[in-house]
Amino acid sequence: MTLFALVASGVAAMTANSLRATANDRASTAAQMIAQDEIEQVRALEYADIAPSSRSVAMAGTTYSVDRLVTDNDPADGMKTITVQVQWVGPLGARSYEVQTIFTAVR
């Protein structure tokens, strides 16, 4: 019985860790999808209309904070550096994901 209890407790701990890691991976994948969606929304805008923004997105029981940062004339004149930051609190604590791209004015 003691041996069974030891093995069962080890399996239970391993299962709990696996479930936490799986939930964290799902939340991370969702954050990447949200960041990509934000970049696609920026692509649909006119160059002059690209501006900083913030919003919240709820997905699968988790709330994500999405911040779009815009730096004008970086890395050169007529270009904008767009940084999308997605933050959330998951089973492993506070997490974030960031993606950055450069847009240019087409004349």
Secondary structure, DSSP 8 states (H G I E B T S, - for coil): -HHHHHHHHHHHHHHHHHHHHHHHHHHHHHHHHHHHHHHHHHHTS-GGG---EEEEEEETTEEEEEEEEEEET-SSTTEEEEEEEEEEEETTEEEEEEEEEEEE---
